[in-house]
Amino acid sequence: MPSFVMTSRTFYWILGLSVVIHLSLFVRHYRASHNVPELPPAPQTVVPPPRHDIEFPKKIWQSWKDDSEDPTDRSAGLPHEWRVLNPDYRYERLTDDNINTFVRDNFPINTSERFASLADPIFKADVLRYLILYSQGGVWADIDVKPTKPILEWIPEKYQTSRVNLVIGIENDHHKRPIWRNSPYSVQFAQYCVLAKPHHPAIGVLIEKVEQNLDGLLGSKAPGERVSFEEVMSNTGPFVFTNILMAYFSEMTGNKYTGNEMDQMQEPVLIDDVLVLPIDSFGWLEHEHKQDGTGPNVLVKHLFMGSWREGHLG
């Protein structure tokens, strides 16, 4: 099946022809690091990721079945809140009717054909966010994510002059216990809300890994056989997102990351060029707290509408 990303072109965009050889070595080690439970030692010489001398794009991306102002009862008013809190940001929502056209107009033919061939909407939603974050940058937010602070306040002042190229948040923290079955990690990162600069190498590798996962998963299914909830989470959702980011941290720092380092983390932490936000920032849940969710660390609230779960057992 055709690839999501033209790898040589990807490398050219990221580092230029002068470092293609070094980047290919980086990707080889990086892929190896997330295909086995025990991460191998980092190579002695690691080429750092690109240091963009650009601001985060002022774009907000969402997708839903249609472009109605109030998509559902639970998410009513949320798109408007994104625009009100961030008046100088461009807001764009893609719909079921135009996502294939958007991908066709903005990505290579092999990418668009592969995307159009995906029948399951949740696979399309996952792939779409990664493609947009990689090629366009800005904020991706699921339709049931409620903003509580302007995007410009997401990065603390002390990191404003740092080379922050990607901002992610902790969704779940199992306090040094495996976050899911057979996982070497104790935290899970949220992929329902992400802030990125274009062409971040971790997102590029994530796209390639998702492509491989979909090849294997869909190729193993009999005609009409359904995909389970866990298979979605593992192959395109937050499980694979977490795997890739943990492997990226280990590769770029030379230290093995398992999530234990982030146990009960209270303040944002910069790991190489990725700013990791504490669980309250993106993963605040009302039933787990006594306060009303207006604290300084709470940046968004995820309502966990989960409409895609219908038809996905588990």
TIMARKOL-999283 format. One line per 5 residues: for each residue x, y, z of N, C-alpha, C, O. Coordinates in pm, whole numbers, always signed. Layout:
N
X/Y/Z/X/Y/Z/X/Y/Z/X/Y/Z | ...
This chain:
314
+84/-119/+0/+0/+0/+0/+88/+125/+0/+199/+121/+53 | +41/+233/-58/+123/+353/-63/+148/+411/+74/+68/+392/+165 | +259/+481/+89/+300/+536/+217/+227/+665/+248/+182/+735/+157 | +215/+695/+378/+161/+824/+419/+256/+936/+381/+213/+1043/+338 | +387/+911/+399/+486/+1018/+383/+596/+973/+288/+642/+859/+296
+638/+1061/+199/+752/+1035/+112/+877/+1062/+196/+912/+1177/+220 | +945/+953/+242/+1047/+967/+343/+1160/+1059/+300/+1200/+1146/+378 | +1212/+1044/+181/+1323/+1129/+138/+1283/+1275/+139/+1362/+1361/+177 | +1160/+1303/+96/+1113/+1441/+98/+1098/+1492/+240/+1127/+1608/+270 | +1051/+1403/+328/+1038/+1440/+469/+1173/+1482/+526/+1184/+1585/+592
+1275/+1399/+500/+1407/+1431/+553/+1460/+1562/+494/+1528/+1639/+562 | +1428/+1586/+366/+1474/+1710/+304/+1411/+1830/+372/+1478/+1930/+398 | +1282/+1820/+401/+1212/+1930/+469/+1274/+1954/+607/+1293/+2069/+647 | +1305/+1846/+679/+1347/+1862/+817/+1489/+1917/+831/+1510/+2018/+898 | +1581/+1855/+769/+1720/+1891/+792/+1799/+1935/+670/+1910/+1986/+684
+1746/+1916/+552/+1819/+1953/+432/+1910/+1841/+387/+1936/+1746/+462 | +1956/+1853/+267/+2036/+1747/+207/+2166/+1722/+284/+2220/+1611/+281 | +2218/+1824/+354/+2348/+1811/+418/+2348/+1713/+535/+2455/+1669/+576 | +2230/+1679/+590/+2227/+1589/+706/+2137/+1469/+684/+2096/+1405/+781 | +2105/+1436/+561/+2017/+1322/+535/+2076/+1193/+589/+2005/+1110/+646
+2208/+1176/+573/+2270/+1052/+617/+2259/+1038/+768/+2227/+931/+820 | +2285/+1149/+840/+2275/+1144/+985/+2133/+1117/+1030/+2112/+1040/+1124 | +2036/+1178/+966/+1897/+1158/+1007/+1851/+1015/+982/+1773/+960/+1060 | +1900/+955/+874/+1861/+817/+848/+1912/+724/+958/+1844/+629/+995 | +2033/+753/+1010/+2083/+675/+1123/+1998/+697/+1246/+1969/+603/+1321
+1959/+822/+1268/+1871/+854/+1382/+1741/+776/+1375/+1699/+717/+1475 | +1677/+774/+1259/+1549/+705/+1244/+1565/+556/+1264/+1478/+491/+1322 | +1679/+500/+1214/+1699/+356/+1231/+1704/+319/+1379/+1638/+225/+1423 | +1784/+396/+1456/+1790/+370/+1599/+1656/+396/+1666/+1614/+322/+1755 | +1590/+500/+1623/+1463/+540/+1685/+1355/+434/+1664/+1280/+401/+1756
+1348/+382/+1540/+1247/+278/+1514/+1272/+157/+1602/+1180/+98/+1660 | +1401/+120/+1611/+1434/+4/+1691/+1392/+23/+1835/+1353/-72/+1903 | +1399/+146/+1881/+1373/+173/+2022/+1229/+154/+2062/+1202/+135/+2181 | +1133/+158/+1969/+995/+139/+2010/+932/+11/+1956/+811/-9/+1968 | +1015/-75/+1897/+961/-202/+1847/+986/-316/+1945/+941/-428/+1920
+1056/-291/+2055/+1082/-394/+2155/+1047/-336/+2290/+1058/-215/+2310 | +1005/-420/+2385/+968/-369/+2517/+1084/-299/+2586/+1065/-194/+2648 | +1207/-358/+2577/+1322/-300/+2643/+1396/-212/+2544/+1448/-262/+2444 | +1402/-81/+2571/+1464/+11/+2478/+1615/-11/+2476/+1677/-25/+2581 | +1677/-15/+2356/+1822/-31/+2347/+1892/+97/+2390/+1831/+204/+2392
+2021/+87/+2424/+2095/+208/+2461/+2096/+308/+2346/+2096/+270/+2229 | +2096/+436/+2380/+2103/+539/+2278/+2239/+533/+2210/+2337/+499/+2276 | +2248/+564/+2082/+2376/+565/+2013/+2469/+671/+2073/+2423/+767/+2135 | +2598/+651/+2054/+2695/+743/+2113/+2680/+884/+2056/+2695/+982/+2129 | +2651/+894/+1928/+2633/+1023/+1865/+2491/+1034/+1813/+2452/+957/+1725
+2415/+1128/+1864/+2277/+1146/+1823/+2262/+1285/+1763/+2298/+1384/+1825 | +2210/+1291/+1641/+2185/+1420/+1578/+2060/+1480/+1640/+1955/+1416/+1638 | +2068/+1600/+1695/+1950/+1660/+1759/+1842/+1692/+1658/+1870/+1704/+1539 | +1719/+1705/+1706/+1609/+1740/+1615/+1626/+1883/+1565/+1705/+1959/+1621 | +1553/+1920/+1462/+1565/+2056/+1408/+1525/+2160/+1510/+1431/+2140/+1587
+1595/+2271/+1512/+1564/+2381/+1601/+1500/+2491/+1518/+1571/+2570/+1455 | +1370/+2496/+1517/+1300/+2592/+1433/+1311/+2733/+1490/+1281/+2756/+1607 | +1351/+2824/+1409/+1353/+2965/+1449/+1223/+3031/+1408/+1223/+3141/+1351 | +1113/+2964/+1437/+981/+3017/+1403/+891/+3007/+1524/+917/+2930/+1616 | +786/+3084/+1523/+686/+3074/+1628/+595/+2954/+1600/+591/+2903/+1488
+523/+2911/+1702/+419/+2811/+1679/+314/+2873/+1588/+269/+2985/+1613 | +274/+2803/+1482/+170/+2859/+1393/+43/+2889/+1470/+0/+2810/+1554 | -17/+3002/+1442/-140/+3042/+1511/-260/+2984/+1436/-336/+3055/+1370 | -274/+2852/+1450/-380/+2778/+1383/-443/+2683/+1482/-374/+2623/+1564 | -573/+2669/+1475/-647/+2572/+1556/-720/+2479/+1460/-796/+2524/+1374
-698/+2349/+1475/-756/+2250/+1386/-850/+2158/+1462/-817/+2109/+1571 | -968/+2134/+1406/-1061/+2035/+1457/-1127/+1963/+1339/-1118/+2009/+1225 | -1193/+1853/+1367/-1271/+1785/+1264/-1397/+1727/+1328/-1398/+1693/+1446 | -1501/+1717/+1248/-1627/+1660/+1295/-1708/+1619/+1173/-1666/+1641/+1059 | -1824/+1560/+1196/-1908/+1512/+1087/-1953/+1626/+997/-1965/+1609/+875
-1979/+1743/+1057/-2024/+1858/+978/-1967/+1985/+1039/-1888/+1979/+1134 | -2008/+2100/+987/-1952/+2227/+1035/-2054/+2308/+1115/-2045/+2431/+1121 | -2151/+2241/+1177/-2249/+2312/+1260/-2180/+2379/+1378/-2079/+2330/+1428 | -2233/+2491/+1421/-2171/+2567/+1530/-2169/+2487/+1660/-2072/+2494/+1735 | -2275/+2411/+1687/-2283/+2329/+1807/-2294/+2183/+1766/-2405/+2131/+1751
-2180/+2115/+1749/-2180/+1979/+1694/-2264/+1879/+1772/-2337/+1800/+1712 | -2256/+1882/+1905/-2332/+1788/+1988/-2377/+1860/+2114/-2331/+1971/+2143 | -2467/+1797/+2188/-2511/+1857/+2314/-2395/+1876/+2411/-2386/+1978/+2479 | -2305/+1779/+2416/-2195/+1786/+2511/-2088/+1885/+2468/-2020/+1944/+2552 | -2071/+1902/+2337/-1966/+1993/+2289/-2022/+2126/+2241/-1952/+2203/+2176
-2149/+2154/+2273/-2213/+2277/+2229/-2133/+2399/+2276/-2102/+2412/+2395 | -2102/+2486/+2184/-2033/+2610/+2217/-1882/+2601/+2223/-1816/+2704/+2227 | -1826/+2480/+2223/-1681/+2468/+2238/-1603/+2528/+2120/-1505/+2598/+2143 | -1644/+2503/+1994/-1570/+2568/+1884/-1567/+2720/+1897/-1466/+2784/+1869 | -1679/+2777/+1941/-1684/+2922/+1958/-1589/+2966/+2070/-1526/+3072/+2060
-1578/+2886/+2175/-1488/+2921/+2285/-1343/+2923/+2240/-1266/+3008/+2284 | -1305/+2831/+2151/-1169/+2833/+2098/-1141/+2965/+2026/-1034/+3023/+2039 | -1239/+3011/+1950/-1220/+3135/+1874/-1219/+3258/+1965/-1142/+3351/+1943 | -1306/+3258/+2067/-1313/+3373/+2157/-1185/+3386/+2239/-1133/+3497/+2255 | -1133/+3275/+2291/-1013/+3278/+2373/-887/+3308/+2291/-786/+3354/+2345
-893/+3282/+2159/-775/+3297/+2074/-812/+3377/+1949/-810/+3321/+1839 | -847/+3504/+1962/-900/+3581/+1851/-802/+3602/+1735/-845/+3626/+1622 | -671/+3592/+1763/-575/+3613/+1656/-528/+3482/+1593/-431/+3480/+1518 | -597/+3372/+1625/-565/+3242/+1565/-663/+3211/+1452/-781/+3247/+1459 | -614/+3145/+1351/-703/+3096/+1246/-766/+2965/+1292/-696/+2872/+1334
-898/+2960/+1283/-970/+2839/+1322/-1019/+2768/+1196/-1076/+2830/+1107 | -996/+2638/+1191/-1044/+2560/+1077/-1096/+2426/+1123/-1028/+2353/+1196 | -1218/+2393/+1080/-1274/+2263/+1108/-1294/+2186/+977/-1356/+2237/+883 | -1242/+2066/+974/-1262/+1978/+860/-1380/+1886/+889/-1405/+1851/+1004 | -1452/+1848/+785/-1572/+1765/+801/-1557/+1634/+724/-1465/+1616/+643
-1650/+1543/+752/-1647/+1414/+681/-1654/+1434/+530/-1599/+1353/+455 | -1721/+1540/+486/-1737/+1562/+342/-1612/+1616/+275/-1593/+1598/+155 | -1525/+1684/+351/-1412/+1748/+283/-1273/+1703/+328/-1174/+1755/+277 | -1264/+1608/+422/-1130/+1569/+467/-1050/+1502/+355/-929/+1526/+344 | -1114/+1419/+273/-1040/+1357/+163/-987/+1463/+67/-875/+1453/+18
-1069/+1564/+40/-1026/+1672/-49/-912/+1750/+12/-816/+1785/-57 | -920/+1778/+142/-814/+1851/+210/-681/+1776/+199/-578/+1835/+166 | -683/+1646/+227/-560/+1567/+222/-510/+1560/+78/-390/+1569/+54 | -601/+1544/-17/-560/+1538/-158/-493/+1667/-202/-396/+1665/-279 | -545/+1782/-154/-492/+1911/-197/-363/+1951/-126/-293/+2042/-170
-332/+1885/-15/-219/+1930/+66/-108/+1828/+85/-6/+1857/+146 | -129/+1707/+33/-30/+1603/+55/-4/+1527/-75/-85/+1533/-168 | +108/+1456/-84/+139/+1378/-204/+30/+1275/-234/-48/+1238/-147 | +27/+1230/-359/-79/+1141/-406/-80/+1010/-329/-187/+956/-301 | +38/+958/-293/+39/+832/-218/-23/+849/-80/-89/+758/-29
-3/+965/-21/-63/+994/+109/-215/+1006/+98/-288/+947/+178 | -261/+1081/+0/-405/+1104/-13/-480/+977/-51/-591/+954/-2 | -422/+895/-136/-488/+770/-174/-497/+675/-55/-599/+609/-34 | -390/+670/+22/-390/+584/+140/-496/+632/+239/-570/+552/+296 | -501/+762/+259/-596/+819/+354/-740/+790/+310/-822/+748/+391
-770/+812/+182/-905/+792/+131/-949/+646/+142/-1068/+616/+148 | -853/+554/+144/-886/+412/+150/-927/+365/+289/-983/+256/+303 | -901/+445/+390/-937/+407/+527/-1088/+417/+546/-1147/+524/+524 | -1150/+308/+585/-1296/+306/+598/-1343/+344/+738/-1452/+399/+753 | -1261/+316/+840/-1302/+342/+978/-1278/+489/+1012/-1165/+536/+1002
-1381/+562/+1052/-1364/+705/+1082/-1261/+735/+1190/-1194/+838/+1183 | -1245/+647/+1289/-1150/+677/+1395/-1007/+668/+1343/-920/+743/+1387 | -983/+576/+1250/-849/+571/+1190/-822/+699/+1111/-711/+753/+1115 | -922/+746/+1040/-905/+871/+965/-879/+988/+1060/-794/+1072/+1033 | -953/+992/+1169/-937/+1102/+1264/-797/+1103/+1324/-736/+1209/+1339
-745/+985/+1359/-611/+977/+1416/-505/+1015/+1314/-416/+1095/+1343 | -515/+958/+1194/-415/+988/+1091/-420/+1135/+1053/-315/+1198/+1035 | -541/+1191/+1042/-555/+1330/+1003/-482/+1423/+1099/-412/+1515/+1055 | -496/+1402/+1230/-432/+1492/+1326/-280/+1487/+1312/-214/+1590/+1322 | -225/+1367/+1288/-80/+1356/+1275/-31/+1424/+1147/+72/+1491/+1147
-105/+1405/+1038/-68/+1471/+913/-70/+1623/+927/+21/+1692/+880 | -172/+1674/+992/-185/+1819/+1008/-75/+1872/+1101/-12/+1972/+1069 | -54/+1806/+1213/+49/+1852/+1304/+186/+1851/+1239/+268/+1940/+1263 | +211/+1751/+1156/+342/+1742/+1090/+358/+1847/+981/+460/+1915/+975 | +260/+1860/+897/+275/+1947/+779/+239/+2092/+807/+300/+2183/+750
+140/+2116/+893/+89/+2251/+915/+130/+2309/+1050/+162/+2428/+1059 | +131/+2228/+1153/+157/+2276/+1287/+37/+2349/+1345/-67/+2361/+1281 | +53/+2398/+1466/-56/+2463/+1538/-114/+2370/+1641/-49/+2275/+1685 | -239/+2397/+1681/-308/+2317/+1782/-406/+2223/+1716/-488/+2264/+1633 | -398/+2096/+1751/-505/+2002/+1719/-586/+1982/+1846/-529/+1958/+1952
-718/+1991/+1837/-806/+1965/+1951/-926/+1886/+1904/-992/+1925/+1808 | -955/+1774/+1970/-1078/+1701/+1939/-1199/+1790/+1966/-1191/+1886/+2043 | -1310/+1757/+1903/-1428/+1843/+1909/-1486/+1852/+2051/-1559/+1946/+2082 | -1452/+1754/+2138/-1503/+1756/+2275/-1399/+1807/+2375/-1405/+1774/+2494 | -1305/+1886/+2327/-1205/+1948/+2415/-1244/+2094/+2438/-1263/+2170/+2343
-1256/+2130/+2564/-1298/+2265/+2603/-1175/+2346/+2645/-1103/+2304/+2736 | -1149/+2459/+2581/-1035/+2542/+2623/-1069/+2623/+2747/-1181/+2672/+2761 | -973/+2638/+2836/-994/+2720/+2955/-892/+2834/+2966/-915/+2929/+3041 | -782/+2826/+2893/-681/+2931/+2891/-640/+2957/+2746/-639/+2864/+2665 | -605/+3082/+2711/-555/+3110/+2576/-431/+3027/+2545/-351/+2999/+2634
-415/+2991/+2420/-301/+2909/+2379/-169/+2977/+2411/-72/+2909/+2444 | -163/+3109/+2402/-40/+3182/+2430/+6/+3166/+2574/+120/+3198/+2607 | -82/+3118/+2662/-46/+3097/+2802/-5/+2954/+2832/+26/+2921/+2946 | -4/+2868/+2731/+27/+2728/+2755/+174/+2705/+2791/+206/+2614/+2867 | +262/+2786/+2736/+405/+2770/+2761/+447/+2870/+2869/+438/+2991/+2846
+494/+2822/+2984/+533/+2914/+3092/+643/+3010/+3047/+720/+2981/+2956 | +647/+3123/+3113/+742/+3229/+3075/+886/+3180/+3074/+964/+3220/+2988 | +922/+3094/+3167/+1062/+3051/+3175/+1104/+2965/+3056/+1223/+2945/+3032 | +1005/+2913/+2981/+1037/+2834/+2862/+1013/+2911/+2732/+1031/+2857/+2624 | +973/+3037/+2743/+940/+3114/+2624/+1061/+3131/+2532/+1046/+3136/+2410
+1180/+3139/+2590/+1301/+3155/+2509/+1369/+3023/+2479/+1473/+3021/+2413 | +1313/+2913/+2526/+1370/+2781/+2499/+1329/+2733/+2360/+1235/+2785/+2299 | +1400/+2634/+2313/+1368/+2576/+2182/+1259/+2471/+2197/+1283/+2352/+2179 | +1139/+2516/+2229/+1024/+2427/+2242/+960/+2411/+2105/+915/+2509/+2046 | +956/+2289/+2055/+900/+2262/+1923/+772/+2179/+1928/+701/+2167/+1828
+741/+2122/+2045/+624/+2036/+2059/+576/+2046/+2203/+657/+2044/+2296 | +444/+2057/+2223/+386/+2064/+2357/+282/+1954/+2370/+187/+1947/+2292 | +300/+1866/+2470/+207/+1756/+2493/+171/+1754/+2641/+240/+1815/+2723 | +63/+1685/+2675/+20/+1677/+2815/+1/+1533/+2858/-26/+1445/+2776 | +14/+1509/+2987/-11/+1377/+3044/-162/+1359/+3060/-230/+1445/+3115
-211/+1246/+3011/-354/+1214/+3023/-380/+1125/+3144/-475/+1147/+3218 | -295/+1024/+3164/-311/+930/+3274/-176/+906/+3340/-73/+903/+3273 | -177/+890/+3471/-56/+860/+3547/-89/+745/+3642/-169/+761/+3734 | -25/+630/+3619/-51/+514/+3704/+55/+498/+3812/+69/+390/+3870 | +129/+603/+3839/+220/+610/+3953/+316/+489/+3957/+315/+408/+4049
+396/+482/+3853/+504/+383/+3840/+453/+240/+3821/+526/+144/+3843 | +327/+227/+3780/+273/+97/+3741/+238/+103/+3592/+207/+211/+3541 | +240/-9/+3522/+213/-7/+3378/+80/+61/+3345/-22/+32/+3408 | +82/+150/+3249/-38/+226/+3215/-139/+140/+3141/-259/+164/+3150 | -93/+41/+3068/-183/-53/+3003/-113/-189/+2993/+6/-199/+3019
-186/-290/+2957/-134/-427/+2956/-10/-440/+2870/-6/-393/+2756 | +93/-504/+2926/+220/-529/+2856/+294/-401/+2819/+376/-401/+2727 | +264/-292/+2889/+330/-165/+2859/+449/-144/+2951/+441/-176/+3070 | +560/-91/+2898/+673/-56/+2984/+659/+83/+3044/+749/+128/+3115 | +547/+152/+3016/+532/+291/+3057/+425/+307/+3165/+328/+232/+3171
+446/+406/+3252/+353/+429/+3362/+268/+554/+3343/+181/+582/+3426 | +290/+630/+3237/+205/+743/+3204/+160/+731/+3059/+223/+663/+2978 | +52/+797/+3028/-1/+802/+2891/-17/+947/+2852/-70/+1028/+2928 | +30/+980/+2731/+18/+1116/+2681/-113/+1134/+2604/-161/+1041/+2539 | -169/+1252/+2614/-293/+1284/+2542/-262/+1319/+2397/-170/+1396/+2369
-339/+1262/+2305/-327/+1303/+2165/-455/+1369/+2117/-470/+1394/+1998 | -548/+1396/+2210/-668/+1471/+2173/-643/+1621/+2173/-727/+1698/+2128 | -527/+1663/+2224/-489/+1804/+2219/-337/+1812/+2216/-270/+1764/+2307 | -282/+1871/+2110/-137/+1879/+2091/-105/+2012/+2025/-180/+2060/+1940 | +7/+2072/+2064/+58/+2194/+2001/+193/+2161/+1939/+282/+2109/+2006
+209/+2191/+1810/+331/+2152/+1740/+376/+2258/+1642/+296/+2334/+1587 | +507/+2261/+1620/+562/+2331/+1505/+571/+2230/+1391/+584/+2110/+1417 | +565/+2276/+1267/+567/+2182/+1154/+696/+2100/+1150/+802/+2144/+1192 | +681/+1978/+1097/+792/+1890/+1061/+872/+1842/+1181/+993/+1822/+1171 | +806/+1824/+1294/+878/+1767/+1407/+908/+1621/+1378/+819/+1546/+1337
+1034/+1577/+1398/+1072/+1441/+1359/+996/+1332/+1433/+970/+1226/+1375 | +958/+1355/+1560/+882/+1253/+1632/+746/+1230/+1567/+700/+1117/+1560 | +683/+1336/+1519/+554/+1321/+1451/+574/+1251/+1318/+490/+1171/+1276 | +684/+1281/+1249/+712/+1211/+1124/+729/+1062/+1144/+676/+982/+1067 | +803/+1023/+1248/+820/+880/+1277/+687/+819/+1323/+658/+704/+1292
+608/+896/+1396/+476/+849/+1438/+390/+814/+1317/+323/+711/+1317 | +391/+898/+1215/+312/+871/+1095/+357/+742/+1029/+275/+660/+987 | +488/+722/+1020/+539/+599/+959/+500/+477/+1042/+465/+373/+986 | +506/+489/+1174/+470/+377/+1260/+322/+344/+1248/+285/+227/+1243 | +237/+446/+1243/+93/+424/+1227/+66/+354/+1094/-19/+266/+1086
+138/+394/+990/+123/+327/+860/+154/+179/+872/+78/+95/+824 | +265/+147/+937/+301/+6/+955/+195/-68/+1037/+158/-181/+1004 | +148/-4/+1142/+47/-67/+1226/-81/-98/+1149/-138/-206/+1162 | -125/-2/+1067/-248/-22/+991/-230/-132/+887/-321/-211/+864 | -114/-137/+825/-87/-246/+730/-104/-381/+798/-171/-470/+746
-42/-394/+917/-50/-521/+986/-188/-553/+1039/-236/-665/+1025 | -253/-453/+1099/-384/-476/+1159/-490/-507/+1054/-559/-609/+1063 | -503/-421/+955/-608/-441/+854/-580/-563/+768/-672/-628/+720 | -452/-594/+747/-418/-713/+670/-451/-842/+742/-464/-947/+680 | -463/-834/+876/-491/-955/+954/-640/-980/+972/-679/-1086/+1021
-724/-884/+932/-867/-896/+955/-938/-967/+839/-909/-942/+722 | -1031/-1055/+874/-1115/-1117/+773/-1219/-1015/+726/-1249/-921/+800 | -1275/-1032/+606/-1377/-938/+558/-1492/-924/+658/-1551/-1023/+701 | -1523/-801/+695/-1631/-775/+789/-1592/-785/+936/-1673/-752/+1023 | -1470/-830/+964/-1429/-843/+1104/-1403/-705/+1164/-1338/-620/+1103
-1455/-684/+1283/-1446/-551/+1345/-1313/-530/+1416/-1244/-625/+1455 | -1278/-404/+1432/-1158/-364/+1504/-1198/-332/+1647/-1299/-265/+1670 | -1120/-377/+1744/-1155/-357/+1884/-1107/-220/+1933/-1027/-153/+1869 | -1160/-182/+2049/-1119/-58/+2114/-969/-58/+2141/-901/+41/+2112 | -918/-166/+2196/-775/-173/+2228/-690/-167/+2101/-581/-110/+2103
-737/-226/+1992/-661/-221/+1867/-651/-79/+1813/-548/-39/+1758 | -758/-2/+1829/-752/+139/+1790/-652/+214/+1877/-567/+286/+1826 | -663/+196/+2007/-574/+265/+2100/-427/+232/+2075/-340/+318/+2084 | -401/+105/+2043/-263/+59/+2026/-203/+95/+1891/-84/+122/+1881 | -284/+94/+1787/-231/+107/+1652/-229/+250/+1598/-140/+285/+1521
-326/+332/+1638/-329/+470/+1589/-351/+573/+1700/-329/+692/+1679 | -393/+528/+1818/-434/+620/+1924/-326/+653/+2024/-207/+649/+1991 | -364/+686/+2148/-269/+735/+2247/-163/+636/+2290/-57/+678/+2338 | -187/+504/+2273/-83/+409/+2311/+39/+424/+2220/+151/+435/+2268 | +17/+425/+2089/+131/+438/+1998/+190/+579/+2006/+311/+596/+1993
+106/+679/+2029/+154/+816/+2047/+251/+822/+2166/+357/+883/+2156 | +214/+759/+2276/+300/+755/+2395/+428/+679/+2367/+536/+724/+2404 | +417/+564/+2301/+535/+485/+2269/+638/+566/+2191/+756/+564/+2223 | +591/+636/+2089/+682/+712/+2003/+749/+824/+2082/+869/+846/+2070 | +672/+896/+2163/+730/+1007/+2238/+828/+958/+2343/+933/+1020/+2362
+797/+849/+2412/+891/+795/+2511/+1021/+751/+2443/+1130/+777/+2494 | +1008/+685/+2330/+1127/+644/+2257/+1208/+764/+2210/+1331/+762/+2211 | +1138/+868/+2169/+1205/+991/+2126/+1285/+1053/+2241/+1400/+1092/+2223 | +1223/+1060/+2359/+1293/+1114/+2475/+1420/+1033/+2504/+1527/+1089/+2528 | +1406/+901/+2502/+1520/+814/+2532/+1630/+832/+2429/+1748/+838/+2463
+1591/+840/+2304/+1689/+854/+2196/+1763/+987/+2203/+1885/+991/+2187 | +1691/+1094/+2227/+1751/+1226/+2219/+1830/+1264/+2344/+1921/+1346/+2335 | +1797/+1206/+2458/+1867/+1241/+2581/+1972/+1138/+2623/+2061/+1169/+2701 | +1961/+1016/+2571/+2051/+910/+2615/+2009/+845/+2745/+2078/+758/+2797 | +1894/+887/+2799/+1840/+829/+2922/+1712/+754/+2891/+1630/+800/+2812
+1694/+640/+2954/+1574/+562/+2931/+1456/+625/+3002/+1462/+651/+3122 | +1349/+650/+2929/+1227/+709/+2985/+1117/+603/+2992/+1092/+533/+2894 | +1053/+594/+3107/+943/+498/+3125/+815/+566/+3174/+710/+503/+3179 | +824/+693/+3209/+711/+763/+3269/+725/+777/+3418/+662/+864/+3479 | +806/+691/+3480/+826/+701/+3625/+886/+836/+3663/+865/+886/+3774
+961/+894/+3569/+1023/+1025/+3595/+919/+1135/+3605/+947/+1243/+3657 | +799/+1109/+3555/+693/+1210/+3552/+583/+1182/+3655/+478/+1245/+3652 | +608/+1087/+3743/+508/+1050/+3843/+470/+1171/+3927/+555/+1235/+3988 | +340/+1200/+3930/+285/+1310/+4009/+353/+1445/+3979/+367/+1531/+4067 | +393/+1461/+3855/+458/+1584/+3812/+362/+1703/+3829/+246/+1694/+3789
+410/+1812/+3888/+325/+1927/+3917/+350/+2046/+3826/+265/+2134/+3815 | +466/+2051/+3761/+502/+2162/+3675/+547/+2111/+3539/+591/+1996/+3528 | +535/+2193/+3433/+584/+2150/+3302/+733/+2117/+3306/+809/+2179/+3380 | +772/+2020/+3226/+911/+1977/+3217/+951/+1975/+3070/+879/+1922/+2986 | +1068/+2032/+3039/+1119/+2033/+2903/+1213/+1915/+2886/+1315/+1906/+2953
+1178/+1824/+2795/+1263/+1709/+2762/+1310/+1727/+2619/+1233/+1711/+2525 | +1438/+1761/+2604/+1493/+1800/+2476/+1412/+1917/+2421/+1417/+2026/+2480 | +1339/+1900/+2312/+1261/+2012/+2257/+1111/+1994/+2276/+1031/+2063/+2213 | +1072/+1900/+2364/+930/+1872/+2389/+894/+1917/+2530/+955/+1874/+2628 | +795/+2004/+2540/+745/+2048/+2670/+632/+1956/+2713/+530/+1947/+2645
+651/+1887/+2825/+551/+1795/+2878/+478/+1866/+2991/+540/+1911/+3088 | +347/+1875/+2979/+264/+1944/+3078/+213/+1845/+3182/+190/+1728/+3150 | +194/+1889/+3307/+142/+1800/+3411/+0/+1758/+3380/-67/+1817/+3295 | -47/+1656/+3450/-175/+1595/+3417/-291/+1693/+3424/-386/+1681/+3347 | -286/+1790/+3513/-397/+1885/+3524/-412/+1972/+3400/-521/+2023/+3374
-306/+1990/+3323/-312/+2082/+3209/-405/+2032/+3100/-490/+2108/+3052 | -390/+1905/+3060/-474/+1848/+2955/-564/+1737/+3007/-665/+1706/+2945 | -528/+1675/+3120/-600/+1556/+3166/-682/+1577/+3291/-716/+1482/+3361 | -715/+1704/+3321/-794/+1731/+3441/-932/+1669/+3430/-1002/+1687/+3330 | -971/+1595/+3535/-1103/+1531/+3538/-1177/+1575/+3664/-1122/+1571/+3774
-1302/+1616/+3646/-1379/+1672/+3756/-1395/+1575/+3872/-1386/+1615/+3988 | -1418/+1447/+3842/-1445/+1352/+3950/-1321/+1317/+4030/-1332/+1250/+4133 | -1203/+1361/+3986/-1080/+1331/+4059/-1031/+1448/+4144/-928/+1438/+4210 | -1105/+1559/+4142/-1060/+1679/+4212/-1175/+1742/+4292/-1292/+1724/+4260 | -1137/+1816/+4394/-1235/+1891/+4472/-1255/+2031/+4415/-1363/+2090/+4428
-1149/+2086/+4351/-1162/+2220/+4296/-1246/+2219/+4169/-1279/+2113/+4117 | -1281/+2336/+4120/-1375/+2347/+4009/-1310/+2347/+3871/-1378/+2369/+3771 | -1180/+2325/+3864/-1114/+2318/+3735/-1072/+2451/+3679/-1049/+2463/+3558 | -1062/+2552/+3763/-1019/+2684/+3716/-878/+2716/+3763/-835/+2831/+3754 | -806/+2617/+3812/-670/+2639/+3860/-577/+2682/+3749/-609/+2665/+3632
-462/+2737/+3784/-370/+2792/+3685/-312/+2688/+3589/-273/+2723/+3478 | -307/+2562/+3631/-250/+2458/+3545/-349/+2399/+3446/-308/+2334/+3350 | -479/+2421/+3468/-581/+2361/+3382/-594/+2444/+3254/-640/+2558/+3257 | -552/+2386/+3142/-552/+2457/+3014/-670/+2417/+2926/-727/+2500/+2857 | -705/+2289/+2929/-822/+2239/+2855/-889/+2132/+2939/-828/+2077/+3032
-1014/+2102/+2907/-1086/+1991/+2968/-1136/+1900/+2856/-1199/+1945/+2760 | -1109/+1773/+2870/-1157/+1676/+2772/-1285/+1613/+2824/-1287/+1557/+2934 | -1392/+1620/+2746/-1522/+1569/+2790/-1540/+1420/+2763/-1639/+1360/+2806 | -1444/+1359/+2691/-1448/+1214/+2665/-1581/+1170/+2608/-1644/+1077/+2659 | -1623/+1237/+2503/-1749/+1202/+2438/-1741/+1062/+2377/-1836/+984/+2389
-1630/+1030/+2313/-1603/+894/+2269/-1706/+833/+2176/-1737/+715/+2187 | -1761/+913/+2083/-1862/+859/+1993/-1807/+749/+1903/-1882/+664/+1856 | -1677/+750/+1880/-1615/+649/+1791/-1618/+509/+1850/-1600/+411/+1778 | -1639/+497/+1981/-1631/+367/+2045/-1743/+273/+2002/-1731/+151/+2015 | -1852/+329/+1951/-1960/+243/+1902/-1907/+155/+1789/-1848/+203/+1693
-1928/+26/+1803/-1881/-66/+1701/-1739/-115/+1724/-1687/-194/+1645 | -1674/-68/+1832/-1539/-113/+1864/-1544/-180/+2002/-1548/-112/+2105 | -1543/-310/+2001/-1560/-386/+2124/-1443/-366/+2218/-1331/-336/+2175 | -1470/-383/+2348/-1362/-375/+2445/-1365/-248/+2527/-1279/-229/+2613
